[in-house]
Amino acid sequence: MTQFAIITGAAGGMGTAIASLLGRTQELLLTDVNREKLNELLEKLSDEGIQAQGLVGDLSDPHVAASLAERCAGSGNIRSIVNAAGLSPAQADWHSIIRANIIGPVQMLNVLEPLLGAGTACVMIASVAGHLGPPDTEIERLLDNPLQSDLYGLLEPKLTALVAAQGGTMEGHAYSFSKRAILRLCETRALDWGDKKARIVSLSPGVVATPMGQKEAESGNRAQALVDATPAGRWGTAADIAAAVEFLLSNEAGYITGSDIRVDGGAVAAMRGKAF
């Protein structure tokens, strides 16, 4: 049977780089909310001789997630899964950030997990913000179960209190906690994935020179300050992230699961313990 790779958020900067790399050895099933950009990517990959099909939609929508599962069930063996979908504080309100960054990923994993096979590997793109944002055990517990009813109603007063106590914005804190939720998600699900001889890891990029990263830097948020503090002395690139993803999905990374890999130029090491 054909082995294929699923990439969500495929039309974004990191998703496109990952698709071009994985498409050399695997057939691709790509998802994105932006129909026009996804079609442009599919055309580009076709010109490169890469076989890919697309699914347009928001995976936080159960109907879209179900359509993804249906496509997978008839396509062959799932070899690789990469969740590169997400929104940053400069792009959206905090509700949309929570929906894209944790509700959608959980919805996706829930429909795909029954289809896992031996050798399936998954990389969930997180962020250094998940390491550097302030802790709050109550918010973390809520996001451990992001499909619960009235999630936004439960989160709003806690995020409001956090902004009042520590500054920042609702969007910034929602982003940090949603990415920390991805780290926790990969840890907790690794046990069941191991029973199926499958692996799941998270990858935390630093500030990456994609349209999303550049918009964050231009917005006056903390992205540029993080770049300035990075020991590597430069922005990350989509190619940096794609290369790390390719390794983590490979058999050479077969002993890596349930953990987070930081591809951040040393940003967390430089900022640990400092206000972010």
C-alpha positions in Angstrom: 0.0 0.0 0.0 1.1 3.6 -0.6 2.7 5.3 2.3 1.7 9.0 2.6 2.2 12.1 4.7 -0.4 14.4 6.1 0.5 18.0 6.5 -1.9 20.5 8.1 -1.4 24.2 7.5 0.5 23.2 4.4 0.2 26.5 2.6 2.0 28.4 5.3 5.7 29.1 5.3 6.8 26.1 7.3 4.1 23.8 5.9 5.3 24.6 2.3 8.9 23.8 3.1 8.0 20.6 4.9 5.8 19.5 2.0 8.6 20.1 -0.6 10.9 18.0 1.5 8.7 15.1 2.4 7.2 15.0 -1.0 10.4 13.6 -2.4 9.8 10.2 -0.7 6.1 10.2 0.2 2.7 11.0 -1.4 1.1 14.0 0.3 -2.3 14.8 1.7 -2.3 18.5 2.5 -4.8 20.6 4.4 -5.2 24.3 4.8 -8.0 26.8 5.4 -6.9 29.0 2.5 -8.2 27.4 -0.8 -6.3 29.8 -3.1 -2.9 29.3 -1.4 -3.4 25.5 -1.1 -4.2 25.3 -4.8 -1.1 27.3 -5.6 1.0 24.9 -3.5 -0.5 21.8 -5.2 0.3 23.3 -8.6 3.9 24.1 -7.5 4.4 20.6 -6.1 3.0 19.1 -9.3 5.5 21.0 -11.3 8.2 19.5 -9.1 6.9 16.0 -9.8 5.5 15.6 -6.3 2.2 13.7 -5.9 -0.2 15.6 -3.6 -3.9 16.0 -3.0 -5.5 18.7 -0.9 -8.4 19.2 1.5 -9.6 22.7 2.3 -11.1 23.4 5.7 -10.6 24.1 9.4 -9.9 20.9 11.3 -11.6 22.3 14.4 -14.8 21.7 12.4 -15.8 18.0 13.1 -17.1 17.6 9.5 -13.7 18.6 8.1 -11.9 16.3 10.5 -14.2 13.5 9.5 -13.5 14.2 5.8 -9.8 13.9 6.5 -10.3 10.5 8.2 -12.3 9.3 5.2 -9.5 10.4 2.8 -6.9 8.6 4.9 -8.9 5.4 5.3 -8.9 4.9 1.5 -5.4 6.3 0.7 -3.0 3.7 2.1 -0.7 3.7 5.2 -0.2 6.9 7.2 3.6 7.1 7.5 3.9 10.7 8.6 1.7 13.4 10.2 2.8 17.0 10.6 0.6 19.6 12.2 1.9 23.0 11.0 -1.5 24.8 11.2 -1.8 27.6 13.7 -2.3 31.3 14.3 -0.1 33.8 16.1 -1.1 36.9 18.2 -0.7 39.3 15.4 -3.0 37.3 13.1 -6.2 36.7 15.1 -8.2 37.2 18.3 -7.7 34.8 21.2 -10.7 32.7 20.4 -9.4 31.9 16.9 -5.9 31.2 18.3 -7.3 28.6 20.7 -9.4 27.1 18.0 -6.5 26.8 15.5 -3.7 25.9 17.8 -5.2 23.3 20.1 -8.9 22.5 19.3 -8.1 21.7 15.6 -5.0 19.6 16.4 -6.9 17.5 19.0 -9.8 17.0 16.6 -7.3 15.9 14.0 -5.5 13.4 16.3 -8.8 12.0 17.5 -9.9 11.0 14.0 -6.5 9.8 12.9 -5.4 7.7 15.9 -7.7 4.7 15.0 -5.8 4.6 11.6 -2.3 4.5 13.0 0.0 1.7 12.1 3.5 0.5 13.1 6.0 3.1 12.0 3.6 6.1 11.9 5.4 9.2 13.2 3.9 12.6 14.0 5.4 16.0 14.6 3.2 18.7 16.2 4.6 22.2 15.7 4.6 24.0 19.0 6.6 27.1 19.9 9.2 28.4 22.3 6.3 30.5 23.7 5.1 27.3 25.3 8.3 27.2 27.3 8.6 30.9 28.1 5.1 32.1 29.0 4.0 32.3 32.6 2.6 29.2 34.2 -1.0 28.8 35.3 -2.1 25.3 36.3 -5.8 26.0 35.9 -5.5 27.2 32.3 -3.3 24.3 31.5 -5.8 21.8 32.9 -8.6 23.4 30.8 -6.5 23.1 27.6 -5.7 19.5 28.4 -9.4 19.0 27.4 -10.0 21.6 24.7 -13.1 19.9 23.3 -15.1 20.5 26.5 -18.2 22.6 26.4 -17.9 26.3 27.2 -14.1 26.2 26.9 -14.0 29.9 26.0 -16.3 30.9 28.9 -14.1 29.1 31.3 -10.9 30.5 29.9 -11.9 34.2 29.5 -11.8 35.2 33.2 -8.6 33.3 33.8 -6.9 35.0 30.8 -8.3 38.4 31.9 -6.9 37.9 35.4 -3.5 36.9 33.9 -3.3 40.1 31.8 -4.2 42.2 34.8 -1.6 40.6 37.0 1.3 40.2 34.5 0.5 42.4 31.5 0.6 41.3 27.9 -2.5 40.6 25.9 -5.3 38.0 25.8 -3.9 36.9 22.4 -0.3 36.6 23.6 -1.2 34.5 26.6 -3.7 32.3 24.6 -0.9 31.6 22.1 1.6 30.6 24.8 -0.8 28.4 26.6 -2.1 26.8 23.4 1.5 25.9 22.4 2.2 24.6 25.9 -0.9 22.4 25.5 0.7 20.9 22.4 3.8 19.9 24.5 1.6 18.3 27.1 -0.5 16.6 24.4 2.4 14.8 22.9 3.7 13.6 26.3 0.3 12.2 27.3 -0.5 10.5 24.0 2.9 8.9 23.5 1.9 6.0 25.8 -1.1 4.9 23.6 0.9 5.6 20.4 3.7 3.4 21.7 1.2 0.5 22.0 0.6 0.9 18.3 4.3 1.1 17.6 3.8 4.7 16.5 5.6 7.9 17.7 4.5 11.5 18.5 6.7 14.4 19.3 6.4 18.2 19.4 8.8 20.7 17.8 9.2 24.2 19.2 10.6 26.7 16.7 12.1 30.0 17.7 11.3 33.1 15.6 11.2 31.9 12.0 11.4 34.1 8.9 8.0 33.2 7.5 5.1 35.6 6.8 3.7 34.8 10.3 7.0 35.4 12.0 7.7 38.6 10.2 4.2 39.9 11.0 4.8 39.2 14.6 8.1 41.2 14.5 6.4 44.1 12.7 3.5 44.2 15.2 5.5 45.4 18.0 5.1 42.2 20.0 8.0 40.3 21.5 9.3 38.5 18.4 12.1 40.9 17.5 13.3 41.0 21.1 13.5 37.2 21.1 15.5 37.2 17.8 17.9 39.8 19.4 18.4 37.5 22.4 19.0 34.3 20.4 22.5 32.9 20.7 22.6 31.7 17.1 22.4 35.4 16.1 19.8 35.1 13.4 16.2 34.3 12.5 15.3 30.7 11.9 14.2 29.6 8.5 11.5 27.4 7.2 14.3 25.1 5.9 15.7 24.8 9.5 12.3 23.5 10.7 11.7 21.3 7.7 15.0 19.6 8.1 14.3 18.9 11.8 10.9 17.6 11.0 12.3 15.2 8.3 14.7 13.8 10.8 12.1 13.4 13.6 9.8 11.5 11.2 12.6 9.2 10.0 13.6 5.8 11.3 16.8 7.3 12.6 14.7 9.1 15.2 12.9 5.9 16.3 13.8 6.4 20.0 12.4 9.9 20.2 8.8 10.1 21.3 6.7 11.9 23.9 9.2 14.8 24.0 9.7 18.3 22.7 12.6 19.3 20.4 13.5 23.0 20.4 14.7 24.3 17.1 15.2 27.9 18.4 18.8 28.9 18.0 19.2 28.8 21.8 16.3 31.3 22.5 14.9 29.4 25.4 18.3 28.9 26.9 18.9 32.7 26.7 15.5 33.7 28.0 14.8 31.1 30.7 13.9 32.9 33.9 13.4 36.3 32.2 10.2 38.1 31.6 8.8 37.2 28.2 
